[in-house]
Amino acid sequence: MIWLPPRSTLSSSSAASDVYKRQELAHAFINYASDYDGAYDNSSYVGYTSANKKVMKDLYGKGGEFEGIDAYIPRTDNKNDEVFEYNEETKKEISNLWSKVKIAASNTN
């Protein structure tokens, strides 16, 4: 099932205001997740390696919550590991497929 926003949020009078509010919240979340405390809390709770190098060092280093747990640090020496890179052709294909999903969803009413 595809979630669609309530029709009231799609009206032209509220659309700009809603977009602005969502942008503010998105920026606040990005700022929180990027700063040390947010990155530390997230990485500690979830157990994924933080993109914040200081957090990664603090969690994996001496006395850190993940000290000695090699699974916390991404491995780079296994030939079977996947590496994800930007690919223009893949981007176009995914964009095309996503457009079809949105069109199908818009025709459900």
Biopython code that builds the backbone (N, CA, C, O; Angstrom):
import numpy as np
from Bio.PDB.StructureBuilder import StructureBuilder

atoms = [
    (1, "MET", "N", (0.843, -1.174, 0.000)),
    (1, "MET", "CA", (0.000, 0.000, 0.000)),
    (1, "MET", "C", (0.889, 1.239, 0.000)),
    (1, "MET", "O", (1.872, 1.293, 0.739)),
    (2, "ILE", "N", (0.564, 2.207, -0.799)),
    (2, "ILE", "CA", (1.337, 3.430, -0.893)),
    (2, "ILE", "C", (0.637, 4.511, -0.090)),
    (2, "ILE", "O", (-0.565, 4.727, -0.243)),
    (3, "TRP", "N", (1.384, 5.185, 0.759)),
    (3, "TRP", "CA", (0.822, 6.257, 1.579)),
    (3, "TRP", "C", (0.733, 7.528, 0.760)),
    (3, "TRP", "O", (1.699, 7.936, 0.115)),
    (4, "LEU", "N", (-0.422, 8.142, 0.790)),
    (4, "LEU", "CA", (-0.619, 9.436, 0.153)),
    (4, "LEU", "C", (-1.020, 10.435, 1.233)),
    (4, "LEU", "O", (-1.781, 10.092, 2.137)),
    (5, "PRO", "N", (-0.519, 11.664, 1.149)),
    (5, "PRO", "CA", (-0.876, 12.658, 2.168)),
    (5, "PRO", "C", (-2.355, 12.997, 2.088)),
    (5, "PRO", "O", (-2.965, 12.866, 1.027)),
    (6, "PRO", "N", (-2.938, 13.433, 3.202)),
    (6, "PRO", "CA", (-4.347, 13.847, 3.169)),
    (6, "PRO", "C", (-4.547, 14.951, 2.142)),
    (6, "PRO", "O", (-3.664, 15.783, 1.935)),
    (7, "ARG", "N", (-5.693, 14.957, 1.508)),
    (7, "ARG", "CA", (-5.968, 15.947, 0.462)),
    (7, "ARG", "C", (-5.830, 17.378, 0.973)),
    (7, "ARG", "O", (-5.449, 18.268, 0.212)),
    (8, "SER", "N", (-6.134, 17.614, 2.255)),
    (8, "SER", "CA", (-6.058, 18.974, 2.788)),
    (8, "SER", "C", (-4.638, 19.526, 2.716)),
    (8, "SER", "O", (-4.461, 20.740, 2.620)),
    (9, "THR", "N", (-3.640, 18.676, 2.761)),
    (9, "THR", "CA", (-2.255, 19.151, 2.693)),
    (9, "THR", "C", (-1.825, 19.417, 1.261)),
    (9, "THR", "O", (-0.746, 19.960, 1.026)),
    (10, "LEU", "N", (-2.659, 19.039, 0.304)),
    (10, "LEU", "CA", (-2.309, 19.241, -1.093)),
    (10, "LEU", "C", (-2.878, 20.531, -1.668)),
    (10, "LEU", "O", (-2.599, 20.876, -2.817)),
    (11, "SER", "N", (-3.680, 21.251, -0.872)),
    (11, "SER", "CA", (-4.255, 22.489, -1.389)),
    (11, "SER", "C", (-3.165, 23.528, -1.595)),
    (11, "SER", "O", (-2.165, 23.531, -0.878)),
    (12, "SER", "N", (-3.350, 24.400, -2.559)),
    (12, "SER", "CA", (-2.319, 25.383, -2.894)),
    (12, "SER", "C", (-2.056, 26.349, -1.747)),
    (12, "SER", "O", (-0.942, 26.859, -1.621)),
    (13, "SER", "N", (-3.059, 26.615, -0.902)),
    (13, "SER", "CA", (-2.855, 27.577, 0.184)),
    (13, "SER", "C", (-1.947, 27.025, 1.278)),
    (13, "SER", "O", (-1.215, 27.784, 1.914)),
    (14, "SER", "N", (-1.986, 25.732, 1.501)),
    (14, "SER", "CA", (-1.176, 25.171, 2.579)),
    (14, "SER", "C", (0.105, 24.504, 2.075)),
    (14, "SER", "O", (0.989, 24.178, 2.866)),
    (15, "ALA", "N", (0.203, 24.307, 0.782)),
    (15, "ALA", "CA", (1.344, 23.558, 0.245)),
    (15, "ALA", "C", (2.673, 24.237, 0.527)),
    (15, "ALA", "O", (3.610, 23.581, 0.983)),
    (16, "ALA", "N", (2.780, 25.523, 0.270)),
    (16, "ALA", "CA", (4.052, 26.223, 0.484)),
    (16, "ALA", "C", (4.432, 26.218, 1.958)),
    (16, "ALA", "O", (5.595, 26.019, 2.307)),
    (17, "SER", "N", (3.452, 26.437, 2.812)),
    (17, "SER", "CA", (3.707, 26.428, 4.250)),
    (17, "SER", "C", (4.172, 25.052, 4.712)),
    (17, "SER", "O", (5.104, 24.950, 5.509)),
    (18, "ASP", "N", (3.530, 23.989, 4.218)),
    (18, "ASP", "CA", (3.905, 22.627, 4.583)),
    (18, "ASP", "C", (5.313, 22.291, 4.129)),
    (18, "ASP", "O", (6.076, 21.667, 4.866)),
    (19, "VAL", "N", (5.660, 22.704, 2.912)),
    (19, "VAL", "CA", (7.000, 22.444, 2.394)),
    (19, "VAL", "C", (8.032, 23.143, 3.263)),
    (19, "VAL", "O", (9.058, 22.555, 3.604)),
    (20, "TYR", "N", (7.772, 24.380, 3.620)),
    (20, "TYR", "CA", (8.700, 25.137, 4.457)),
    (20, "TYR", "C", (8.886, 24.455, 5.808)),
    (20, "TYR", "O", (10.013, 24.325, 6.287)),
    (21, "LYS", "N", (7.788, 24.019, 6.425)),
    (21, "LYS", "CA", (7.872, 23.341, 7.720)),
    (21, "LYS", "C", (8.669, 22.044, 7.604)),
    (21, "LYS", "O", (9.488, 21.732, 8.469)),
    (22, "ARG", "N", (8.426, 21.288, 6.527)),
    (22, "ARG", "CA", (9.169, 20.039, 6.334)),
    (22, "ARG", "C", (10.652, 20.308, 6.121)),
    (22, "ARG", "O", (11.501, 19.562, 6.609)),
    (23, "GLN", "N", (10.960, 21.379, 5.388)),
    (23, "GLN", "CA", (12.368, 21.724, 5.171)),
    (23, "GLN", "C", (13.039, 22.101, 6.486)),
    (23, "GLN", "O", (14.167, 21.686, 6.750)),
    (24, "GLU", "N", (12.358, 22.877, 7.301)),
    (24, "GLU", "CA", (12.914, 23.248, 8.602)),
    (24, "GLU", "C", (13.187, 22.001, 9.440)),
    (24, "GLU", "O", (14.253, 21.879, 10.044)),
    (25, "LEU", "N", (12.228, 21.076, 9.478)),
    (25, "LEU", "CA", (12.406, 19.855, 10.250)),
    (25, "LEU", "C", (13.521, 18.982, 9.668)),
    (25, "LEU", "O", (14.296, 18.382, 10.412)),
    (26, "ALA", "N", (13.597, 18.915, 8.356)),
    (26, "ALA", "CA", (14.656, 18.131, 7.714)),
    (26, "ALA", "C", (16.023, 18.709, 8.055)),
    (26, "ALA", "O", (16.953, 17.965, 8.368)),
    (27, "HIS", "N", (16.148, 20.022, 7.995)),
    (27, "HIS", "CA", (17.432, 20.654, 8.335)),
    (27, "HIS", "C", (17.784, 20.441, 9.803)),
    (27, "HIS", "O", (18.944, 20.200, 10.140)),
    (28, "ALA", "N", (16.795, 20.528, 10.666)),
    (28, "ALA", "CA", (17.042, 20.299, 12.098)),
    (28, "ALA", "C", (17.508, 18.863, 12.340)),
    (28, "ALA", "O", (18.420, 18.627, 13.131)),
    (29, "PHE", "N", (16.883, 17.917, 11.660)),
    (29, "PHE", "CA", (17.281, 16.518, 11.821)),
    (29, "PHE", "C", (18.703, 16.286, 11.297)),
    (29, "PHE", "O", (19.506, 15.619, 11.949)),
    (30, "ILE", "N", (19.008, 16.839, 10.121)),
    (30, "ILE", "CA", (20.347, 16.683, 9.548)),
    (30, "ILE", "C", (21.391, 17.289, 10.479)),
    (30, "ILE", "O", (22.445, 16.694, 10.705)),
    (31, "ASN", "N", (21.101, 18.468, 11.016)),
    (31, "ASN", "CA", (22.031, 19.097, 11.948)),
    (31, "ASN", "C", (22.246, 18.234, 13.186)),
    (31, "ASN", "O", (23.378, 18.059, 13.637)),
    (32, "TYR", "N", (21.159, 17.696, 13.733)),
    (32, "TYR", "CA", (21.268, 16.834, 14.914)),
    (32, "TYR", "C", (22.066, 15.572, 14.596)),
    (32, "TYR", "O", (22.973, 15.207, 15.345)),
    (33, "ALA", "N", (21.739, 14.909, 13.502)),
    (33, "ALA", "CA", (22.403, 13.652, 13.156)),
    (33, "ALA", "C", (23.870, 13.857, 12.795)),
    (33, "ALA", "O", (24.670, 12.927, 12.898)),
    (34, "SER", "N", (24.228, 15.065, 12.373)),
    (34, "SER", "CA", (25.604, 15.349, 11.964)),
    (34, "SER", "C", (26.496, 15.783, 13.123)),
    (34, "SER", "O", (27.710, 15.585, 13.077)),
    (35, "ASP", "N", (25.910, 16.368, 14.151)),
    (35, "ASP", "CA", (26.772, 16.831, 15.240)),
    (35, "ASP", "C", (27.222, 15.640, 16.095)),
    (35, "ASP", "O", (26.694, 14.536, 15.967)),
    (36, "TYR", "N", (28.174, 15.875, 16.939)),
    (36, "TYR", "CA", (28.806, 14.789, 17.703)),
    (36, "TYR", "C", (27.783, 14.014, 18.538)),
    (36, "TYR", "O", (27.725, 12.786, 18.466)),
    (37, "ASP", "N", (26.987, 14.721, 19.323)),
    (37, "ASP", "CA", (26.058, 14.039, 20.230)),
    (37, "ASP", "C", (25.040, 13.182, 19.491)),
    (37, "ASP", "O", (24.786, 12.040, 19.875)),
    (38, "GLY", "N", (24.458, 13.736, 18.429)),
    (38, "GLY", "CA", (23.479, 12.968, 17.657)),
    (38, "GLY", "C", (24.108, 11.767, 16.976)),
    (38, "GLY", "O", (23.550, 10.670, 16.994)),
    (39, "ALA", "N", (25.276, 11.977, 16.373)),
    (39, "ALA", "CA", (25.966, 10.874, 15.703)),
    (39, "ALA", "C", (26.375, 9.801, 16.704)),
    (39, "ALA", "O", (26.273, 8.608, 16.420)),
    (40, "TYR", "N", (26.839, 10.230, 17.881)),
    (40, "TYR", "CA", (27.240, 9.269, 18.916)),
    (40, "TYR", "C", (26.038, 8.447, 19.385)),
    (40, "TYR", "O", (26.096, 7.219, 19.452)),
    (41, "ASP", "N", (24.948, 9.148, 19.708)),
    (41, "ASP", "CA", (23.751, 8.449, 20.183)),
    (41, "ASP", "C", (23.239, 7.455, 19.146)),
    (41, "ASP", "O", (22.906, 6.319, 19.482)),
    (42, "ASN", "N", (23.177, 7.882, 17.888)),
    (42, "ASN", "CA", (22.673, 7.017, 16.834)),
    (42, "ASN", "C", (23.576, 5.799, 16.636)),
    (42, "ASN", "O", (23.092, 4.669, 16.572)),
    (43, "SER", "N", (24.869, 6.027, 16.540)),
    (43, "SER", "CA", (25.798, 4.930, 16.306)),
    (43, "SER", "C", (25.823, 3.970, 17.487)),
    (43, "SER", "O", (25.887, 2.754, 17.304)),
    (44, "SER", "N", (25.773, 4.509, 18.684)),
    (44, "SER", "CA", (25.773, 3.672, 19.881)),
    (44, "SER", "C", (24.517, 2.812, 19.955)),
    (44, "SER", "O", (24.591, 1.628, 20.285)),
    (45, "TYR", "N", (23.367, 3.403, 19.650)),
    (45, "TYR", "CA", (22.092, 2.686, 19.742)),
    (45, "TYR", "C", (21.948, 1.638, 18.642)),
    (45, "TYR", "O", (21.549, 0.504, 18.908)),
    (46, "VAL", "N", (22.275, 2.018, 17.413)),
    (46, "VAL", "CA", (22.060, 1.143, 16.268)),
    (46, "VAL", "C", (23.221, 0.177, 16.060)),
    (46, "VAL", "O", (23.025, -0.959, 15.629)),
    (47, "GLY", "N", (24.416, 0.631, 16.366)),
    (47, "GLY", "CA", (25.587, -0.220, 16.205)),
    (47, "GLY", "C", (26.264, -0.100, 14.854)),
    (47, "GLY", "O", (27.211, -0.832, 14.565)),
    (48, "TYR", "N", (25.789, 0.813, 14.026)),
    (48, "TYR", "CA", (26.434, 1.051, 12.739)),
    (48, "TYR", "C", (27.595, 2.020, 12.927)),
    (48, "TYR", "O", (27.575, 2.867, 13.821)),
    (49, "THR", "N", (28.594, 1.886, 12.084)),
    (49, "THR", "CA", (29.728, 2.797, 12.130)),
    (49, "THR", "C", (29.256, 4.204, 11.811)),
    (49, "THR", "O", (28.508, 4.423, 10.858)),
    (50, "SER", "N", (29.701, 5.152, 12.619)),
    (50, "SER", "CA", (29.339, 6.544, 12.380)),
    (50, "SER", "C", (30.188, 7.132, 11.268)),
    (50, "SER", "O", (31.359, 6.785, 11.119)),
    (51, "ALA", "N", (29.593, 8.024, 10.489)),
    (51, "ALA", "CA", (30.353, 8.758, 9.480)),
    (51, "ALA", "C", (31.189, 9.849, 10.136)),
    (51, "ALA", "O", (32.116, 10.378, 9.522)),
    (52, "ASN", "N", (30.867, 10.185, 11.371)),
    (52, "ASN", "CA", (31.627, 11.158, 12.144)),
    (52, "ASN", "C", (32.874, 10.451, 12.676)),
    (52, "ASN", "O", (32.773, 9.579, 13.539)),
    (53, "LYS", "N", (34.035, 10.822, 12.168)),
    (53, "LYS", "CA", (35.271, 10.097, 12.507)),
    (53, "LYS", "C", (35.601, 10.164, 13.993)),
    (53, "LYS", "O", (36.132, 9.200, 14.544)),
    (54, "LYS", "N", (35.301, 11.268, 14.646)),
    (54, "LYS", "CA", (35.564, 11.355, 16.089)),
    (54, "LYS", "C", (34.669, 10.380, 16.846)),
    (54, "LYS", "O", (35.124, 9.716, 17.777)),
    (55, "VAL", "N", (33.418, 10.293, 16.459)),
    (55, "VAL", "CA", (32.504, 9.340, 17.095)),
    (55, "VAL", "C", (32.995, 7.920, 16.857)),
    (55, "VAL", "O", (33.023, 7.107, 17.781)),
    (56, "MET", "N", (33.385, 7.617, 15.613)),
    (56, "MET", "CA", (33.875, 6.276, 15.304)),
    (56, "MET", "C", (35.081, 5.937, 16.177)),
    (56, "MET", "O", (35.163, 4.843, 16.735)),
    (57, "LYS", "N", (36.007, 6.872, 16.292)),
    (57, "LYS", "CA", (37.209, 6.647, 17.102)),
    (57, "LYS", "C", (36.844, 6.465, 18.573)),
    (57, "LYS", "O", (37.377, 5.580, 19.242)),
    (58, "ASP", "N", (35.928, 7.308, 19.080)),
    (58, "ASP", "CA", (35.548, 7.223, 20.491)),
    (58, "ASP", "C", (34.814, 5.923, 20.814)),
    (58, "ASP", "O", (35.020, 5.348, 21.883)),
    (59, "LEU", "N", (33.971, 5.459, 19.912)),
    (59, "LEU", "CA", (33.234, 4.219, 20.169)),
    (59, "LEU", "C", (34.089, 2.969, 19.991)),
    (59, "LEU", "O", (33.905, 1.981, 20.703)),
    (60, "TYR", "N", (35.021, 3.009, 19.043)),
    (60, "TYR", "CA", (35.832, 1.827, 18.744)),
    (60, "TYR", "C", (37.157, 1.823, 19.498)),
    (60, "TYR", "O", (37.745, 0.765, 19.724)),
    (61, "GLY", "N", (37.617, 2.996, 19.881)),
    (61, "GLY", "CA", (38.923, 3.108, 20.531)),
    (61, "GLY", "C", (38.921, 2.593, 21.955)),
    (61, "GLY", "O", (37.925, 2.060, 22.444)),
    (62, "LYS", "N", (40.053, 2.763, 22.607)),
    (62, "LYS", "CA", (40.248, 2.278, 23.979)),
    (62, "LYS", "C", (39.170, 2.832, 24.907)),
    (62, "LYS", "O", (38.968, 4.043, 25.004)),
    (63, "GLY", "N", (38.489, 1.920, 25.580)),
    (63, "GLY", "CA", (37.431, 2.293, 26.507)),
    (63, "GLY", "C", (36.094, 2.563, 25.841)),
    (63, "GLY", "O", (35.112, 2.845, 26.528)),
    (64, "GLY", "N", (36.035, 2.484, 24.524)),
    (64, "GLY", "CA", (34.796, 2.744, 23.800)),
    (64, "GLY", "C", (33.830, 1.568, 23.894)),
    (64, "GLY", "O", (34.223, 0.438, 24.185)),
    (65, "GLU", "N", (32.602, 1.852, 23.648)),
    (65, "GLU", "CA", (31.534, 0.852, 23.729)),
    (65, "GLU", "C", (31.782, -0.342, 22.796)),
    (65, "GLU", "O", (31.408, -1.469, 23.120)),
    (66, "PHE", "N", (32.412, -0.097, 21.640)),
    (66, "PHE", "CA", (32.662, -1.161, 20.666)),
    (66, "PHE", "C", (34.146, -1.537, 20.576)),
    (66, "PHE", "O", (34.592, -2.093, 19.572)),
    (67, "GLU", "N", (34.898, -1.231, 21.624)),
    (67, "GLU", "CA", (36.321, -1.562, 21.634)),
    (67, "GLU", "C", (36.508, -3.069, 21.407)),
    (67, "GLU", "O", (35.907, -3.897, 22.091)),
    (68, "GLY", "N", (37.353, -3.394, 20.431)),
    (68, "GLY", "CA", (37.660, -4.792, 20.151)),
    (68, "GLY", "C", (36.610, -5.522, 19.332)),
    (68, "GLY", "O", (36.791, -6.699, 19.022)),
    (69, "ILE", "N", (35.532, -4.867, 18.977)),
    (69, "ILE", "CA", (34.489, -5.506, 18.163)),
    (69, "ILE", "C", (34.747, -5.102, 16.717)),
    (69, "ILE", "O", (34.331, -4.032, 16.273)),
    (70, "ASP", "N", (35.436, -5.971, 15.996)),
    (70, "ASP", "CA", (35.852, -5.642, 14.637)),
    (70, "ASP", "C", (34.684, -5.423, 13.682)),
    (70, "ASP", "O", (34.846, -4.760, 12.657)),
    (71, "ALA", "N", (33.528, -5.960, 13.993)),
    (71, "ALA", "CA", (32.372, -5.791, 13.110)),
    (71, "ALA", "C", (31.905, -4.339, 13.075)),
    (71, "ALA", "O", (31.179, -3.952, 12.159)),
    (72, "TYR", "N", (32.310, -3.523, 14.061)),
    (72, "TYR", "CA", (31.890, -2.119, 14.072)),
    (72, "TYR", "C", (32.577, -1.322, 12.966)),
    (72, "TYR", "O", (31.980, -0.405, 12.402)),
    (73, "ILE", "N", (33.797, -1.656, 12.660)),
    (73, "ILE", "CA", (34.554, -0.949, 11.631)),
    (73, "ILE", "C", (34.331, -1.667, 10.297)),
    (73, "ILE", "O", (34.501, -2.884, 10.219)),
    (74, "PRO", "N", (33.956, -0.933, 9.253)),
    (74, "PRO", "CA", (33.733, -1.595, 7.956)),
    (74, "PRO", "C", (35.001, -2.293, 7.466)),
    (74, "PRO", "O", (36.096, -1.734, 7.541)),
    (75, "ARG", "N", (34.847, -3.491, 6.976)),
    (75, "ARG", "CA", (36.000, -4.194, 6.422)),
    (75, "ARG", "C", (36.186, -3.770, 4.971)),
    (75, "ARG", "O", (35.241, -3.368, 4.293)),
    (76, "THR", "N", (37.406, -3.869, 4.527)),
    (76, "THR", "CA", (37.717, -3.445, 3.167)),
    (76, "THR", "C", (38.552, -4.474, 2.427)),
    (76, "THR", "O", (39.018, -4.225, 1.315)),
    (77, "ASP", "N", (38.739, -5.634, 3.047)),
    (77, "ASP", "CA", (39.671, -6.606, 2.470)),
    (77, "ASP", "C", (39.003, -7.847, 1.896)),
    (77, "ASP", "O", (39.696, -8.806, 1.555)),
    (78, "ASN", "N", (37.689, -7.857, 1.781)),
    (78, "ASN", "CA", (37.004, -9.036, 1.272)),
    (78, "ASN", "C", (36.534, -8.760, -0.158)),
    (78, "ASN", "O", (35.773, -7.823, -0.398)),
    (79, "LYS", "N", (36.985, -9.571, -1.091)),
    (79, "LYS", "CA", (36.634, -9.348, -2.502)),
    (79, "LYS", "C", (35.135, -9.486, -2.770)),
    (79, "LYS", "O", (34.654, -9.018, -3.802)),
    (80, "ASN", "N", (34.388, -10.119, -1.861)),
    (80, "ASN", "CA", (32.953, -10.307, -2.050)),
    (80, "ASN", "C", (32.112, -9.156, -1.496)),
    (80, "ASN", "O", (30.893, -9.136, -1.665)),
    (81, "ASP", "N", (32.760, -8.203, -0.838)),
    (81, "ASP", "CA", (32.016, -7.059, -0.322)),
    (81, "ASP", "C", (31.522, -6.196, -1.474)),
    (81, "ASP", "O", (32.200, -6.041, -2.489)),
    (82, "GLU", "N", (30.338, -5.642, -1.299)),
    (82, "GLU", "CA", (29.775, -4.778, -2.327)),
    (82, "GLU", "C", (30.288, -3.354, -2.162)),
    (82, "GLU", "O", (30.464, -2.872, -1.043)),
    (83, "VAL", "N", (30.520, -2.704, -3.261)),
    (83, "VAL", "CA", (30.910, -1.302, -3.266)),
    (83, "VAL", "C", (29.864, -0.572, -4.097)),
    (83, "VAL", "O", (29.613, -0.926, -5.249)),
    (84, "PHE", "N", (29.265, 0.438, -3.509)),
    (84, "PHE", "CA", (28.222, 1.186, -4.199)),
    (84, "PHE", "C", (28.802, 2.480, -4.732)),
    (84, "PHE", "O", (29.407, 3.252, -3.988)),
    (85, "GLU", "N", (28.620, 2.710, -6.000)),
    (85, "GLU", "CA", (29.123, 3.898, -6.658)),
    (85, "GLU", "C", (28.006, 4.536, -7.471)),
    (85, "GLU", "O", (27.047, 3.873, -7.867)),
    (86, "TYR", "N", (28.146, 5.828, -7.710)),
    (86, "TYR", "CA", (27.175, 6.530, -8.538)),
    (86, "TYR", "C", (27.259, 5.987, -9.964)),
    (86, "TYR", "O", (28.345, 5.836, -10.523)),
    (87, "ASN", "N", (26.102, 5.701, -10.535)),
    (87, "ASN", "CA", (26.047, 5.195, -11.893)),
    (87, "ASN", "C", (24.883, 5.890, -12.599)),
    (87, "ASN", "O", (23.725, 5.714, -12.218)),
    (88, "GLU", "N", (25.190, 6.668, -13.617)),
    (88, "GLU", "CA", (24.176, 7.460, -14.308)),
    (88, "GLU", "C", (23.069, 6.595, -14.911)),
    (88, "GLU", "O", (21.893, 6.950, -14.831)),
    (89, "GLU", "N", (23.435, 5.470, -15.510)),
    (89, "GLU", "CA", (22.429, 4.586, -16.125)),
    (89, "GLU", "C", (21.487, 4.007, -15.064)),
    (89, "GLU", "O", (20.274, 3.948, -15.267)),
    (90, "THR", "N", (22.050, 3.584, -13.941)),
    (90, "THR", "CA", (21.226, 3.047, -12.856)),
    (90, "THR", "C", (20.300, 4.133, -12.318)),
    (90, "THR", "O", (19.131, 3.867, -12.039)),
    (91, "LYS", "N", (20.812, 5.354, -12.171)),
    (91, "LYS", "CA", (19.991, 6.467, -11.694)),
    (91, "LYS", "C", (18.804, 6.704, -12.624)),
    (91, "LYS", "O", (17.681, 6.899, -12.159)),
    (92, "LYS", "N", (19.043, 6.690, -13.916)),
    (92, "LYS", "CA", (17.962, 6.895, -14.886)),
    (92, "LYS", "C", (16.918, 5.785, -14.788)),
    (92, "LYS", "O", (15.717, 6.055, -14.817)),
    (93, "GLU", "N", (17.370, 4.547, -14.673)),
    (93, "GLU", "CA", (16.444, 3.414, -14.589)),
    (93, "GLU", "C", (15.597, 3.483, -13.318)),
    (93, "GLU", "O", (14.386, 3.267, -13.366)),
    (94, "ILE", "N", (16.226, 3.780, -12.194)),
    (94, "ILE", "CA", (15.488, 3.888, -10.933)),
    (94, "ILE", "C", (14.498, 5.045, -11.005)),
    (94, "ILE", "O", (13.366, 4.918, -10.538)),
    (95, "SER", "N", (14.907, 6.163, -11.579)),
    (95, "SER", "CA", (14.020, 7.317, -11.725)),
    (95, "SER", "C", (12.811, 6.964, -12.595)),
    (95, "SER", "O", (11.681, 7.335, -12.278)),
    (96, "ASN", "N", (13.052, 6.261, -13.669)),
    (96, "ASN", "CA", (11.978, 5.838, -14.559)),
    (96, "ASN", "C", (10.994, 4.909, -13.833)),
    (96, "ASN", "O", (9.779, 5.087, -13.926)),
    (97, "LEU", "N", (11.522, 3.934, -13.122)),
    (97, "LEU", "CA", (10.662, 3.001, -12.393)),
    (97, "LEU", "C", (9.873, 3.721, -11.292)),
    (97, "LEU", "O", (8.693, 3.441, -11.082)),
    (98, "TRP", "N", (10.540, 4.654, -10.590)),
    (98, "TRP", "CA", (9.855, 5.390, -9.527)),
    (98, "TRP", "C", (8.728, 6.247, -10.107)),
    (98, "TRP", "O", (7.673, 6.375, -9.486)),
    (99, "SER", "N", (8.934, 6.826, -11.270)),
    (99, "SER", "CA", (7.870, 7.602, -11.928)),
    (99, "SER", "C", (6.666, 6.721, -12.213)),
    (99, "SER", "O", (5.525, 7.151, -12.038)),
    (100, "LYS", "N", (6.910, 5.491, -12.652)),
    (100, "LYS", "CA", (5.806, 4.561, -12.913)),
    (100, "LYS", "C", (5.043, 4.237, -11.633)),
    (100, "LYS", "O", (3.817, 4.128, -11.651)),
    (101, "VAL", "N", (5.765, 4.083, -10.523)),
    (101, "VAL", "CA", (5.120, 3.817, -9.222)),
    (101, "VAL", "C", (4.238, 4.996, -8.848)),
    (101, "VAL", "O", (3.096, 4.804, -8.431)),
    (102, "LYS", "N", (4.748, 6.213, -8.989)),
    (102, "LYS", "CA", (3.969, 7.404, -8.605)),
    (102, "LYS", "C", (2.747, 7.558, -9.492)),
    (102, "LYS", "O", (1.677, 7.926, -9.006)),
    (103, "ILE", "N", (2.884, 7.284, -10.781)),
    (103, "ILE", "CA", (1.741, 7.374, -11.697)),
    (103, "ILE", "C", (0.689, 6.339, -11.308)),
    (103, "ILE", "O", (-0.501, 6.649, -11.256)),
    (104, "ALA", "N", (1.124, 5.118, -11.036)),
    (104, "ALA", "CA", (0.189, 4.069, -10.634)),
    (104, "ALA", "C", (-0.530, 4.448, -9.351)),
    (104, "ALA", "O", (-1.732, 4.222, -9.213)),
    (105, "ALA", "N", (0.213, 5.029, -8.409)),
    (105, "ALA", "CA", (-0.394, 5.425, -7.136)),
    (105, "ALA", "C", (-1.400, 6.546, -7.312)),
    (105, "ALA", "O", (-2.416, 6.578, -6.618)),
    (106, "SER", "N", (-1.138, 7.458, -8.220)),
    (106, "SER", "CA", (-2.044, 8.582, -8.433)),
    (106, "SER", "C", (-3.340, 8.149, -9.132)),
    (106, "SER", "O", (-4.342, 8.863, -9.091)),
    (107, "ASN", "N", (-3.310, 6.995, -9.762)),
    (107, "ASN", "CA", (-4.494, 6.488, -10.479)),
    (107, "ASN", "C", (-5.358, 5.590, -9.617)),
    (107, "ASN", "O", (-6.307, 4.991, -10.124)),
    (108, "THR", "N", (-5.060, 5.475, -8.318)),
    (108, "THR", "CA", (-5.824, 4.573, -7.460)),
    (108, "THR", "C", (-7.145, 5.165, -7.011)),
    (108, "THR", "O", (-8.009, 4.442, -6.516)),
    (109, "ASN", "N", (-7.318, 6.473, -7.174)),
    (109, "ASN", "CA", (-8.566, 7.116, -6.697)),
    (109, "ASN", "C", (-9.602, 7.152, -7.780)),
    (109, "ASN", "O", (-10.706, 7.651, -7.562)),
]
sb = StructureBuilder()
sb.init_structure("model")
sb.init_model(0)
sb.init_chain("A")
sb.init_seg("    ")
for serial, (resi, resn, name, xyz) in enumerate(atoms, 1):
    if name == "N":
        sb.init_residue(resn, " ", resi, " ")
    sb.init_atom(name, np.array(xyz, "f"), 0.0, 1.0, " ", f" {name:<3s}", serial, name[0])
structure = sb.get_structure()
